[in-house]
Amino acid sequence: MTNCPKPTNDFQDLLQLMAILRAKCPWDKKQTNDSLLKYAVEEVFELVEAVKNDDNTAFATSEIKGELGDVLLQVIFHAHLYQEQERFDIGEVICALQEKLIRRHPHVFDAENLKTDEDVKKRWDEIKAFENQHKPKRLLSDVKAGTALTQAQNLQKKASEVNFDWQNLEGVLGKLDEEIAELKAVLPDLSFCHKTDKLTNEQKQKISDELGDCLFALVNVARHLSVDGEMALQDTIAKFRRRFAYVEEKINQSGKTFEQSTLEQMDVYWEQAKKYDKNHP
């Protein structure tokens, strides 16, 4: 490769590389802040997965390092695009971050005496509220974007602060049952509902609406049980990956492919994986 820059640990070299890509790569030249958003979300999730799967091996270390780099790329890419719009550059982002960290840590950089992490969190929230006091405010304004699941549980928690909430778990479970019944009511035929090509757009939208209500109600169940729905689902996803990898390994050992394997045989492997999980928590 000719005219290829040498990788370094210098942040300015990284910014220069970003500028080169933006100027010469057709894909990079085409991107906007909006088009990059889905990649930003994906990279954060991939970082979360890499950290959760960290087993302190060289491979895991390399994965985490790579995912952190991918998240950093999103930061500098967005900053570069805003610099092109003459709004701000990455230096201003770094400066603003430092100002915020110093301002919100008076117990470190000033004379305030905060002894516990609870005290620190409370003071952080007080300073944040003071900073945002002139912004238009509604009750749910502080619920920031995140995954749909995280937003749901945070919205519910915020509403519960003004007593807009079920008083007991029985009511929450009853609501979940109600939403599931409403979902079933809009399904044209339970035996054929998976054939979405047979559904009209109106039917698909109704199913989507009712399914969303079911998911929202299920998140509420988790919240009332003091379970973080996001982390619970992440754990289940990791469990599914682990068990499916076992099934795949067993199929490979049998000399077959997935296409050559029956569902019954795959279920046998799946149950073996479940048993292994239970015996090795």
Kinemage of the C-alpha trace (Angstrom):
@kinemage 1
@onewidth
@group {chain A} dominant
@subgroup {mainchain}
@vectorlist {calphas} color= white
{ca met a 1} P 0.000 0.000 0.000
{ca thr a 2} L 1.403 3.379 -1.004
{ca asn a 3} L 0.956 6.638 0.904
{ca cys a 4} L -0.447 4.660 3.833
{ca pro a 5} L -0.209 6.503 7.184
{ca lys a 6} L 1.513 4.646 9.999
{ca pro a 7} L -0.737 3.913 13.004
{ca thr a 8} L 0.360 5.761 16.145
{ca asn a 9} L -1.088 6.500 19.581
{ca asp a 10} L -1.266 10.227 18.777
{ca phe a 11} L -4.829 11.571 18.857
{ca gln a 12} L -4.021 14.201 16.238
{ca asp a 13} L -2.907 11.483 13.831
{ca leu a 14} L -6.295 9.818 14.285
{ca leu a 15} L -8.074 13.084 13.479
{ca gln a 16} L -5.920 13.512 10.383
{ca leu a 17} L -6.766 9.976 9.259
{ca met a 18} L -10.463 10.782 9.687
{ca ala a 19} L -10.025 13.855 7.490
{ca ile a 20} L -8.314 11.762 4.794
{ca leu a 21} L -11.116 9.189 4.818
{ca arg a 22} L -13.750 11.888 4.649
{ca ala a 23} L -12.030 13.443 1.647
{ca lys a 24} L -11.164 10.306 -0.323
{ca cys a 25} L -13.476 7.412 0.636
{ca pro a 26} L -16.818 7.331 -1.259
{ca trp a 27} L -18.644 5.778 1.700
{ca asp a 28} L -17.231 8.183 4.273
{ca lys a 29} L -17.921 11.151 1.991
{ca lys a 30} L -21.572 10.124 1.746
{ca gln a 31} L -22.251 9.989 5.493
{ca thr a 32} L -24.228 12.512 7.525
{ca asn a 33} L -24.831 12.821 11.252
{ca asp a 34} L -28.228 11.188 10.755
{ca ser a 35} L -26.909 8.301 8.651
{ca leu a 36} L -24.274 7.508 11.287
{ca leu a 37} L -26.720 7.224 14.183
{ca lys a 38} L -27.543 3.552 13.652
{ca tyr a 39} L -23.834 2.730 13.632
{ca ala a 40} L -23.302 4.644 16.876
{ca val a 41} L -26.013 2.579 18.560
{ca glu a 42} L -24.634 -0.685 17.142
{ca glu a 43} L -21.092 0.081 18.281
{ca val a 44} L -22.182 0.846 21.840
{ca phe a 45} L -24.097 -2.432 21.995
{ca glu a 46} L -21.092 -4.316 20.634
{ca leu a 47} L -18.931 -2.732 23.332
{ca val a 48} L -21.436 -3.810 25.997
{ca glu a 49} L -21.367 -7.363 24.651
{ca ala a 50} L -17.568 -7.445 24.552
{ca val a 51} L -17.343 -6.280 28.167
{ca lys a 52} L -20.001 -8.757 29.318
{ca asn a 53} L -18.137 -11.605 27.582
{ca asp a 54} L -14.767 -10.601 29.023
{ca asp a 55} L -13.023 -13.708 30.318
{ca asn a 56} L -9.646 -11.995 30.738
{ca thr a 57} L -8.111 -13.768 27.745
{ca ala a 58} L -5.967 -12.141 25.076
{ca phe a 59} L -8.852 -12.494 22.620
{ca ala a 60} L -11.303 -10.762 24.968
{ca thr a 61} L -8.817 -7.964 25.588
{ca ser a 62} L -8.391 -7.462 21.852
{ca glu a 63} L -12.174 -7.443 21.346
{ca ile a 64} L -12.774 -4.808 24.029
{ca lys a 65} L -9.950 -2.658 22.707
{ca gly a 66} L -11.385 -2.872 19.202
{ca glu a 67} L -14.931 -2.050 20.314
{ca leu a 68} L -13.737 0.945 22.327
{ca gly a 69} L -11.987 2.120 19.174
{ca asp a 70} L -15.188 1.730 17.158
{ca val a 71} L -17.089 3.872 19.677
{ca leu a 72} L -14.302 6.454 19.549
{ca leu a 73} L -14.578 6.474 15.752
{ca gln a 74} L -18.235 7.447 16.039
{ca val a 75} L -17.314 10.353 18.313
{ca ile a 76} L -14.631 11.764 16.037
{ca phe a 77} L -16.695 11.138 12.883
{ca his a 78} L -19.651 13.096 14.257
{ca ala a 79} L -17.356 15.861 15.508
{ca his a 80} L -15.670 16.060 12.102
{ca leu a 81} L -19.023 16.474 10.359
{ca tyr a 82} L -20.038 19.252 12.743
{ca gln a 83} L -16.681 20.910 12.147
{ca glu a 84} L -17.445 20.874 8.418
{ca gln a 85} L -20.689 22.665 9.261
{ca glu a 86} L -18.594 25.244 11.162
{ca arg a 87} L -20.448 24.556 14.416
{ca phe a 88} L -17.701 23.090 16.634
{ca asp a 89} L -14.683 20.781 16.508
{ca ile a 90} L -13.453 17.862 18.596
{ca gly a 91} L -11.309 20.187 20.710
{ca glu a 92} L -14.426 22.010 21.899
{ca val a 93} L -16.063 18.663 22.706
{ca ile a 94} L -13.069 17.665 24.840
{ca cys a 95} L -12.985 21.051 26.576
{ca ala a 96} L -16.721 20.983 27.327
{ca leu a 97} L -16.388 17.485 28.781
{ca gln a 98} L -13.532 18.543 31.059
{ca glu a 99} L -15.495 21.595 32.219
{ca lys a 100} L -18.485 19.396 33.073
{ca leu a 101} L -16.408 16.816 34.955
{ca ile a 102} L -14.678 19.496 37.014
{ca arg a 103} L -17.939 21.349 37.686
{ca arg a 104} L -19.747 18.193 38.799
{ca his a 105} L -16.953 16.995 41.103
{ca pro a 106} L -16.729 19.799 43.690
{ca his a 107} L -15.688 17.216 46.290
{ca val a 108} L -12.533 16.610 44.252
{ca phe a 109} L -11.685 20.072 42.950
{ca asp a 110} L -13.291 22.244 45.656
{ca ala a 111} L -13.857 22.194 49.392
{ca glu a 112} L -17.067 20.155 49.447
{ca asn a 113} L -16.930 17.048 51.622
{ca leu a 114} L -18.851 14.144 50.089
{ca lys a 115} L -18.000 10.825 51.702
{ca thr a 116} L -20.197 8.218 50.001
{ca asp a 117} L -21.054 7.382 46.423
{ca glu a 118} L -24.716 8.134 47.268
{ca asp a 119} L -23.714 11.656 48.344
{ca val a 120} L -21.740 12.093 45.127
{ca lys a 121} L -24.672 10.932 42.981
{ca lys a 122} L -27.085 13.258 44.808
{ca arg a 123} L -24.751 16.249 44.396
{ca trp a 124} L -24.217 15.374 40.700
{ca asp a 125} L -27.973 15.439 40.139
{ca glu a 126} L -28.304 18.759 41.994
{ca ile a 127} L -25.610 20.381 39.862
{ca lys a 128} L -27.128 18.926 36.708
{ca ala a 129} L -30.559 20.288 37.676
{ca phe a 130} L -29.048 23.746 38.264
{ca glu a 131} L -27.339 23.653 34.861
{ca asn a 132} L -30.612 22.734 33.157
{ca gln a 133} L -32.908 25.042 35.109
{ca his a 134} L -33.546 27.360 32.148
{ca lys a 135} L -34.347 24.578 29.692
{ca pro a 136} L -38.031 23.870 28.882
{ca lys a 137} L -39.058 21.256 31.415
{ca arg a 138} L -41.686 18.536 31.560
{ca leu a 139} L -41.857 15.582 33.903
{ca leu a 140} L -40.446 13.136 31.354
{ca ser a 141} L -37.849 15.534 29.926
{ca asp a 142} L -35.053 13.925 31.917
{ca val a 143} L -35.705 10.504 30.402
{ca lys a 144} L -33.027 10.431 27.742
{ca ala a 145} L -32.781 8.305 24.641
{ca gly a 146} L -31.554 4.764 24.936
{ca thr a 147} L -32.751 1.383 23.884
{ca ala a 148} L -36.525 1.133 23.710
{ca leu a 149} L -36.422 -1.196 26.716
{ca thr a 150} L -34.330 1.210 28.787
{ca gln a 151} L -36.535 4.154 27.857
{ca ala a 152} L -39.620 2.175 28.852
{ca gln a 153} L -38.365 1.337 32.323
{ca asn a 154} L -37.067 4.870 32.900
{ca leu a 155} L -40.355 6.431 31.768
{ca gln a 156} L -42.280 4.124 34.076
{ca lys a 157} L -39.978 4.917 36.985
{ca lys a 158} L -40.391 8.650 36.412
{ca ala a 159} L -44.185 8.386 36.213
{ca ser a 160} L -44.211 6.351 39.428
{ca glu a 161} L -42.580 9.283 41.240
{ca val a 162} L -45.899 11.152 40.938
{ca asn a 163} L -47.880 8.012 41.853
{ca phe a 164} L -48.886 7.231 38.262
{ca asp a 165} L -48.270 3.554 38.853
{ca trp a 166} L -49.822 0.278 39.932
{ca gln a 167} L -49.888 -0.151 43.696
{ca asn a 168} L -49.012 -3.838 43.655
{ca leu a 169} L -47.624 -6.588 41.452
{ca glu a 170} L -51.069 -8.136 41.011
{ca gly a 171} L -52.245 -5.061 39.121
{ca val a 172} L -49.159 -5.081 36.901
{ca leu a 173} L -49.573 -8.759 36.044
{ca gly a 174} L -53.256 -8.168 35.345
{ca lys a 175} L -52.322 -5.432 32.892
{ca leu a 176} L -49.893 -7.783 31.160
{ca asp a 177} L -52.629 -10.413 30.819
{ca glu a 178} L -54.952 -7.747 29.404
{ca glu a 179} L -52.392 -6.662 26.799
{ca ile a 180} L -51.679 -10.259 25.758
{ca ala a 181} L -55.419 -10.820 25.300
{ca glu a 182} L -55.621 -7.706 23.114
{ca leu a 183} L -52.689 -8.964 21.042
{ca lys a 184} L -54.373 -12.322 20.506
{ca ala a 185} L -57.571 -10.526 19.494
{ca val a 186} L -55.899 -8.828 16.521
{ca leu a 187} L -54.224 -12.004 15.257
{ca pro a 188} L -56.326 -13.330 12.369
{ca asp a 189} L -55.407 -16.975 12.966
{ca leu a 190} L -52.858 -18.183 15.507
{ca ser a 191} L -51.812 -21.055 13.255
{ca phe a 192} L -50.981 -18.765 10.347
{ca cys a 193} L -49.981 -15.500 12.021
{ca his a 194} L -46.297 -16.108 11.240
{ca lys a 195} L -47.061 -15.806 7.531
{ca thr a 196} L -46.801 -12.037 7.437
{ca asp a 197} L -47.169 -11.920 3.656
{ca lys a 198} L -50.813 -12.875 4.218
{ca leu a 199} L -51.447 -9.859 6.447
{ca thr a 200} L -52.561 -6.425 5.294
{ca asn a 201} L -50.580 -3.340 6.294
{ca glu a 202} L -53.401 -2.396 8.651
{ca gln a 203} L -53.235 -5.805 10.339
{ca lys a 204} L -49.460 -5.576 10.674
{ca gln a 205} L -49.760 -2.148 12.294
{ca lys a 206} L -52.391 -3.345 14.772
{ca ile a 207} L -50.238 -6.326 15.701
{ca ser a 208} L -47.219 -4.055 16.103
{ca asp a 209} L -49.195 -1.681 18.342
{ca glu a 210} L -50.494 -4.452 20.582
{ca leu a 211} L -47.130 -6.207 20.731
{ca gly a 212} L -45.540 -2.920 21.789
{ca asp a 213} L -48.108 -2.614 24.584
{ca cys a 214} L -47.267 -6.159 25.715
{ca leu a 215} L -43.563 -5.381 25.820
{ca phe a 216} L -44.185 -2.152 27.745
{ca ala a 217} L -46.309 -4.024 30.281
{ca leu a 218} L -43.659 -6.743 30.639
{ca val a 219} L -41.009 -4.112 31.358
{ca asn a 220} L -43.311 -2.806 34.080
{ca val a 221} L -43.428 -6.281 35.617
{ca ala a 222} L -39.624 -6.339 35.697
{ca arg a 223} L -39.498 -2.887 37.296
{ca his a 224} L -41.929 -3.869 40.051
{ca leu a 225} L -39.728 -6.890 40.752
{ca ser a 226} L -36.648 -4.615 40.930
{ca val a 227} L -35.164 -6.322 37.890
{ca asp a 228} L -33.268 -4.275 35.303
{ca gly a 229} L -35.055 -5.371 32.141
{ca glu a 230} L -32.209 -4.314 29.861
{ca met a 231} L -29.609 -6.329 31.733
{ca ala a 232} L -31.975 -9.284 32.138
{ca leu a 233} L -32.493 -9.394 28.389
{ca gln a 234} L -28.765 -8.986 27.764
{ca asp a 235} L -28.116 -11.962 30.062
{ca thr a 236} L -30.711 -14.046 28.228
{ca ile a 237} L -29.204 -13.120 24.866
{ca ala a 238} L -25.773 -14.184 26.114
{ca lys a 239} L -27.289 -17.439 27.386
{ca phe a 240} L -28.977 -18.092 24.048
{ca arg a 241} L -25.708 -17.462 22.184
{ca arg a 242} L -23.859 -19.839 24.484
{ca arg a 243} L -26.417 -22.623 24.171
{ca phe a 244} L -26.812 -22.218 20.426
{ca ala a 245} L -23.027 -22.392 20.051
{ca tyr a 246} L -23.187 -25.751 21.865
{ca val a 247} L -25.867 -26.969 19.433
{ca glu a 248} L -23.767 -25.822 16.488
{ca glu a 249} L -20.672 -27.561 17.843
{ca lys a 250} L -22.570 -30.831 18.328
{ca ile a 251} L -23.952 -30.676 14.793
{ca asn a 252} L -20.457 -30.079 13.426
{ca gln a 253} L -19.121 -33.017 15.444
{ca ser a 254} L -21.836 -35.236 13.964
{ca gly a 255} L -20.595 -34.421 10.469
{ca lys a 256} L -23.898 -32.831 9.506
{ca thr a 257} L -25.084 -29.330 8.668
{ca phe a 258} L -28.058 -27.474 10.125
{ca glu a 259} L -30.017 -28.282 6.986
{ca gln a 260} L -29.322 -31.993 7.462
{ca ser a 261} L -30.323 -31.974 11.134
{ca thr a 262} L -33.853 -32.438 12.419
{ca leu a 263} L -35.493 -30.093 14.893
{ca glu a 264} L -35.851 -33.033 17.277
{ca gln a 265} L -32.088 -33.658 17.258
{ca met a 266} L -31.336 -29.976 17.737
{ca asp a 267} L -33.745 -29.946 20.701
{ca val a 268} L -31.764 -32.805 22.267
{ca tyr a 269} L -28.548 -30.777 21.981
{ca trp a 270} L -30.352 -27.704 23.319
{ca glu a 271} L -31.518 -29.588 26.418
{ca gln a 272} L -27.956 -30.810 26.931
{ca ala a 273} L -26.754 -27.208 26.805
{ca lys a 274} L -29.408 -26.170 29.339
{ca lys a 275} L -28.365 -28.979 31.674
{ca tyr a 276} L -24.722 -27.934 31.392
{ca asp a 277} L -25.660 -24.330 32.232
{ca lys a 278} L -27.571 -25.404 35.326
{ca asn a 279} L -24.655 -27.518 36.542
{ca his a 280} L -22.115 -24.758 35.826
{ca pro a 281} L -23.723 -21.481 36.997
